[in-house]
Structure formats: structure tokens, C-alpha cells
Amino acid sequence: MYKKTLLAGVLLSLFSSLSFAQDEQVTVIGSLIKGTPIDSGSPISTFNSEEIAAQGNLNIVELIKMVPGSSGVDGEANQFGSNGAEGVSNVNMRGLGTQRTLVLINGKRQVTVPTRSGANRSVNLHDLPMSALSRIEILKEGAAATYGSDAIAGVVNFITDSNFEGLRVNLSAKGIPNTEENVGREFSITYGTQLNDGTNFLLSAAQQKKPELRAQNTDYATQTFANNDVGGWSSIGNPATFIYKDGAPANVAAGLGGAAFISDPGCNRAGGYQQLLSAPLGTAIEAHKEFGGICRYQYTYFDNVQEEQENSQLWMEFNGDINDHDFHVEFAYGKTNVPNYATSPAYPPNDPNSSAVPNIHPALTALYTQHPDFANALKHTNYYGDGSNQAAAHVVRTRAIGAVGNPYGNSTGAEIEKREYDTYRFAFNFEGELAAGIDYSAGLNYSRSEGTSTFSDTQRGKYYAALFGYGGPNCNFEVQAFGNSASGLAALAPTLKNLDTGATIVASLTDVSRPTGCLWLNPFSNAIEHANQNYYGNNNPFNADDQVGTIVGERVGVNPLYLEAQKNDPALIRYLLDRGQVETQSSLLTADFTMQGLMGSLGGGDAAWAFGYERREYKMDQSLPSNPGATATNARTNIFDGNLYPCSNPSLNATKAGRDSCASNPVGLFMFLAPVFARDDSQEVDSLFAEFALPITDNFDMQLALRYEDYGTVDSVDPKVVMRWSPIDDLTLRFTGQTTFRAPHPDETSNVRYTQLSYTNQTGAFKAVDIAGNANLDPEEATTYNIGAVTDFGTDNWTATVDYYKFEFDNPIIFENHQQLANAYEDVNGTGSKAAVQSQIFGPGNVNNGSFSAAEIGRIQANFINGPKTETDGLDVFVKYESDYADGVISVGVEANYVIDYSVDKYMKGAVMIADAYECAGYFNIGNTCRSMPDLKAKAFLNYKTDAHNFYGAINHVSSYQDRRKTAAGCGKVLDAGGVCTEIAPHTTVDATYTYSWDDQFDVSFSVYNLTDEMPPFTVWEMNYDPNTHSPLGRFIKAGFTYRMQ
């Protein structure tokens, strides 16, 4: 409070001695003072509506991905990296994180999406009215002193065309090969007029539809295991894999060594892939080696490269004056709808070795009949016994549904969920003369976003009971205690309660009969009639288990081992999977008041000042509605509520004492997805700010800014200095320096954890990563610099800028990288780090005592922390030449960003090193806290315009970058990955647009994007390309029609 009072007193005493004048000019991004020149000391890029139209009316995702200074953005389907951000498009300046780039509409803030995701909270660019825009301004440096604490990496300001008059209608269609509809559609209508009282009125409505592009329909998104062993090939498949551990005399005698894996003998014929194993994933089996290995299936077959998506925007604004005071009022609505988000048919258990089947399972005994040698193999792989008989029960590595697909999903068997966002905005602003020579601006802005997401998973209790024959909607039994292989094979049988009588039983391991209405879940190959998987020619060289099919990449053939009597009842599958729903809301209320005026003359002209106050109130809440399930026997949609169902054992959730017993580690009822918790958080920020524009001489001027922000618990004062010097007429040199500050977001301090799903190298599978808040976080601080030059080379034709920037972060707020924690648990760096992270790593039985190997990790807790020091620097270059040519005007230019360095210091917990220092620039950055970061992005363009014709061409280039996993020096240990320091190839595409105009009313355009049909470069990742960097669409065409009436 003292700092706030002192700052206000100093500023007011200064202003009291100044004289004022006013002039009618506009405010430019990076300054609060109207009239700040666009070629000021701040690096700014601008795209106007004509430039966007010349490129074929690019949508926001297409436009932002082409900005050289932006990297690691969302916008295409990326469920393996964005974790809940499906349908959201954002901007990530300098690769510093979407939460550090501020997005404005007409200079005012916009609420972030209500759903917390792996990409943090960001403004959804799909909500913004492209059809109503006049221009987009991008400030490529920190601006905390001007705009507040979250403008660390830069600011993007979307400015509407408030003076538009007339009618404009735009229709366009995209031809996208291999999509479900083969075409995407875009429509907008914009109307502007001047009302009787002189008020300008603007109304715009738009809609965009993207068709679904399935991974299986592309040439790159699904690959063979040999090409990419992390390309969606799960080691927890269906058909199942039998698991046998070390220490049993029969195993040792048979030479089976440590953890041995026995594949379902019909794995390949049922659509899977039998991977023959060697250490470290499992010991190769010599006796009966034809069955040795893991039965995998490819879950990315069911996923989409591009989701079906519909975006709608409605924009309305009024601009006028009342008694010489200008006003601006705007209303907006945006909707994002992803109605058929496709994902795996069923998720695997986080503890992959926790499933079991009795030896009397009808489908297993049928499998023995079909494969007598397989029955003999199992006799030699018992935990106990002389090797002459099968064990009473078997541990299997499997899931409820795999290769066959979900009978209640889409046409290929994918599970279908939805993502939906509705965003509302209301803002008004008044400007005018407050007193002689003093102008004012006062505004109020409220925006709100509401989200609905669904998600499905297998209830562990239902699933385990069904493996023992107690499954289905008409089997009224509930698991009371799960089996435990550590206590012997007999203990694998679950204890169940008869909900009709209240009696408890242990599932029989000798009697196959089950009560009427109870069904067996069959995880074996003889349940699958026709798998939904690609034919790759997978074969077993030791037996006849060869995949059925003829054309590589097409669907596999019918399974010859299918037994009608052993198929899974679809009603059982529907019963096992329950759907949850979460509803989220976020809102932002901003009130601001700014004064400005002149304060006498300096050598270069009149100096100016601005002073103001801003208050921001941010609120968010999350709830789980109790809606009916898919059937009467399915749970209601609040079944994922962590307050109601924190325990994996259903009986414990029935009482408060039981729920309290699980509160310290709430894993919930489901095998893969973690519980979701209701929350209601808020944050208030008060700011005082000042700015001075000082034209010291005719060729040297300065801008000084200062902002004080108070978060209630922490506060900060951030200064900024901007200098511009023109030593000669044709050259301007510029410099900015500032400090920036970001207080912890409520997400980062909340005790309500959030769970995302991330691939963990040691396990060869996706695992739950619980992200926990930290109430003891310090604010992050950064110092940023920019040094640049602007020149026209002494002509009227050239414009060129070059800028060097540098960001230095102290105490950056991040959450721990799960892969670094897993590596530390395995102690890959040899620093004795296991003990330092042991409490955050959970294994079989949900214990965190370090008693299990890294390969058995089930879930990881990643905490928000003040991370290690981070620095980045780079160069921005822009050159443009424009001249009259023939009957028109030709423009040619290039824009590029080169990241020189992006370094992160060692991460230490006390005196123990968890992760060594690393470089992010030029790397794929899997397994650390950075996103993909090619070190060079560039765009060259040419535009030629005459009265009726316009041709635009562009070459877009992304440099190569490295996937450094698995090399001898500097790469983390990867137990299950293809590629060794794989180079992700450079990617260059060519775009071309031709537009013909006539009568100033009609335009027809034809565009070809990615003219040479360059596929995204191969990447060792789930979808075989990097969706944060490259477009997956290949060549596509777009035809557009525009009608204008003035």
C-alpha cells in the first residue's frame, strides 16, 4: 500500500506543474499515448484486412502459424500434447508459453478459455471476428509496464473496422482430400452504416466448418511399428499379453529369466502386432518362443488429424459521440463446437499389470483348444508349481477394448466425446476532454466463456469383475476388494458383494458357472471377428499367426480364429465404460481510466504524458453436473467427481469415513482418467500506470513507462524505457528495455489438482500426470531487451527492419516435466535423484515408496514450481520492396525469425540435480519443459495488384530441428522409442492466390496452399508429425467469392 500511495503522489505532483494541450490521433499498440508513431522504438508487425484477403482470407489458425515469431501453437488436433485444448487455437510468441502472450480486442483484454489444459489457459482465437477486422497488430516484446503482468512475451491486438460502411458477403470452400466431407466451408456477412445521429454501426456474423480427417486416411499419421515404435503402438492391447515375473522355480528352470511376456497366439490374425521382445522390456523366451512377446495394437488408428469442428462468431459495435465525448460499445459472441472428438476405444489401466483372468475363463479354455502348444507354454510359466499344469489364474496386460474398436463409437470404433465453448463479450469506452488540455478514456469490459467437455473411461471395479465372469448390466455384484498377485495366484480373485442379498463371495477359480445375467469379458483374440486396424503384413516367423489382408494401409481382413460363442456382448462394453461431464466458466471484468495531455516543449516537439488506473477481476469455476448415464445401469455424469468418488474401491466411497481415507491420494474409480474436482477461484488486480513520450531532439526521442500492480498478496513495479534515434534521414535505431512480472495464476496455487495424460518413456505408455498447485510460489520476473534498426535505404520503395531481442527469466512459474521426474526416479543421470522424487512417483497398488521399477510407474505427481533460470535471444528480420510495375503495383519481401539461444539451467531439488541444463532452440523438446522450437521460421512473399487482378504468392519455410532422445551425449534415456537424435526435416511450402475483381462489387479468388503437396516431416511421435509446428493437410485448394455494396 505504501508503494501505491508513493507512486500516485509522485505522479500527481508532477502533473500539477504541467501545461496541457490535445490533438486527435489514434493509439498504437505498445503505447497508451495517442499519436505514438508506428516506427517507434517497439518492434511491431501489422496485418491489415487487404493483406489477409490477398492471401485467400486465411483463417486465424493458418495466419498465426505463419507468424515467424510464434512457435509451439495449438489449433490442429493434438490430443497427445494439448491435453484438453481440443478446439482451441492460440498464439505463443517466442515459444515462451501461451499464458505469457496477451491477446487484446480493440486494445482491451479478452477472457481465457475456461478449461485448464496442458497448454495452460489462453484466449481462444476461434472466438475472434476475422470478418469484422481492420488489422492485426503484433507487439513482439514484453509490455508489462503498458498492459500488465501477463504481457511478458508480447501482445496481439485484433482491431475491428469501426468505420466500415456498406455490405460485404464472403463465401468460400476448401477442398481437403481424404476428409470425411472432402470440403471445409466458411461464410461471413458484414454490414456497416451511419445512423441518423452520426453513430457508426457495425454488424458481422461468420461461421467456419472444418471436416474430420482421420489418421487412418492419411499417408503419414499411421505407420508400422518398424517405422515408428512410438507411433501409437500401445503395449497394453486387446488381444491380451500374459505376464510372468521373476522368481518362480518353473520360470527359472525353463530359462525364462525375469519378466516374461507371452502374447495371445492369435494376436496378428486379430489385427494386432506381436512384438518379439528382448531386454529391457522383457526377457526373450526360447522355449515356446513363437508366443513370446507383447501383443500391441495401434490406438492412433482411431484418432483424427483434424477434428470435425464448427466455429461461429457474432460481432456488433457502435461508435459515436455524445456532447463531444466519443463512445464505443461492442457486443460479441463466439462458439466453438467439436461434436465428435475421436479418441481410443477404451483407455488402458495406469497399472498395466493389474488385470487378471482365471484359468477357467471360457474364452481362455477355448484358446487352449485352438492352440494346444500355447496351453503347453503356459504350463511352463507359472508363478508356482512344477510346470505341468496351468496356474489357477493369470496376470494379463490388456484393456476392455482394443483392436476391434468400440461398438458404440464412430464408424471405425473410436470413442466419441465433445468439446464446446460459448464466449460472450460486452465492452464500452468513453473518450473526450476532461479539462482544458487533458483528455480522458474510461472503459469497462466484461467477457465470459463457458465450456462443456465429456470423457469416458472404464470403471476398474466393473472391469475386474467382468474378467472373472461377474460383468454386465444385469449382474448385480460389486467389487469389494481387488486381487493382488503379490500374495499368490489365488489372491488374484476379487471379493464381490451381492447387492441383492448383501452377501460377499470370492470369485471362484475352479467353478466356471456364474449367476444368471452375469457375463464374461473376453480380452482374447477369439472375441474379435474383424478388427479396426491397418493391414501391415505383420507376421510371426515361428508360427502361422500372420495378419490377414492384401493391401498395406487398408483395413485388416476377417479373423479366422473368431468364435461366435466367445464374442463380447455389446451391452457389456456399454456397461463397463462410463461417461463424465465437466462444466467450466471463466470471466474477466476490467475497468480502466486513463488521462493524457501535453507537458511543454522539448527540442523535438511537445512532450506528452499519460496516467491511469486499471482493475481486473478474474473468476473461474468448475462443476460436474449429475446427468443420466448412457443407460439406466451406467453411472451418472458426476461419477468422476473426486469429492464424491475419490477411492478406487466403490464400497469406500459410500461413507464419509471411507472417502476421507482416500483424500490424500484420490485416484477415483477409473482405470486411466483421474477424478475431477469442483472449484471456485478468483483473482483481483489493481494497477497504476504512467507513460511519458519525450521528443528530446528532432532525431532522438524516448518513451518512459512505469506500472505498479497489486495482487493483494504480491505486488510489483515495472519500468520500461524506449529510445529511438535517427542519426541520418534513412536510418532509425531503436532500443527497449524493461522488467516484467507475472504473479501466480489461481491454477498454479490451487490445491485442486489437474490431471493430464502424457507418454512416459520408461513404461512405453501414456500415464496420468497429476499437476498440483503450490501456495508458496514466488512471482516470476523477467528482464527483456530489444535493439533494432529501421531503414528505407534512401528510397520510397524499400522498408527494412532488423531486431535483436533477449529475455532473461528468474523464477519462471512452470510445472515439473513428468519425463524429467521419471528419469530422476530411474536415476538416469547417476546423481542419486530417486529419493528426491520418490514421493511423487506411484506404482502398483498406488504406493509411492520406491519399491517398484521405473517400468512399473503408474502415475506421476508434477508440482508447480519456480523453475530454473531461462534465457532466450534471437533475431527478427523484415524486408519489403514495393514499386509500380506495368499497370499495377508489385510488392516483394521476406520476414524471418531466428532463435539464437533458448537455454534452461539445471533443475535442482535441494542439493540433488533432477535434470541437467538443456538447450531448447532447434529441438523437438519432448521430455523437457519447452515446446517444439525450430530455430528458423521464414516467409517470402510476392504480391502484384492491378485494377482487376491480384496475384499473391508465398514461400513458407521451417528449418530442420533435432529430436535428441537416445544419443550418447545430452539425451535422456528412452526405453521404447524409434530414432536416435532424429532430424526433423526442414519443411518448405508454396502458397498461391489469384483474385479477380470487377465493378468494385465482386471478387472471385482461387487459392492453392502447399502447392507441391509437401507432407509434414516425419517425427518420432504418436501421429508421426509435429502438430505444434506443421500443418497436416498437405495440398488443398480454396475458392472464394466476395460481394460488396457500398
RAZI-V611533 format. One record per helix or strand. SS is the DSSP state (@ for helix, = for strand). FROM is the first residue (numbers start at 1). LEN is the number of residues. If there is no record, write none. Layout:
# RAZI-V611533
SS&FROM&LEN / SS&FROM&LEN
This chain:
# RAZI-V611533
@&2&14 / =&44&5 / @&49&6 / @&60&6 / =&70&1 / =&93&1 / @&98&3 / =&101&5 / =&108&2 / @&125&3 / @&130&3 / =&133&7 / @&144&4 / =&154&7 / =&166&11 / =&183&12 / =&200&11 / =&213&2 / @&215&3 / =&233&2 / =&241&4 / @&249&5 / =&260&4 / =&273&3 / @&289&3 / =&292&1 / =&294&5 / @&299&4 / =&304&3 / =&309&14 / =&325&19 / =&355&4 / @&362&9 / @&372&8 / =&393&5 / =&415&21 / =&438&22 / @&460&8 / =&471&1 / =&477&5 / @&485&3 / @&489&4 / =&495&4 / =&504&3 / =&519&1 / @&525&3 / =&534&1 / =&555&1 / @&564&3 / @&570&7 / =&577&26 / =&605&19 / =&641&1 / @&650&5 / @&656&6 / @&663&3 / =&670&1 / =&676&1 / =&679&19 / =&700&11 / =&715&14 / =&731&12 / @&746&4 / =&754&7 / =&765&8 / =&780&12 / =&798&13 / =&813&3 / @&818&9 / @&834&7 / =&841&2 / @&844&3 / @&854&3 / =&859&8 / =&870&16 / =&888&17 / =&907&3 / =&912&4 / =&918&2 / =&923&1 / =&933&1 / =&936&10 / =&949&10 / =&961&3 / =&982&3 / =&987&12 / =&1002&8 / =&1036&10
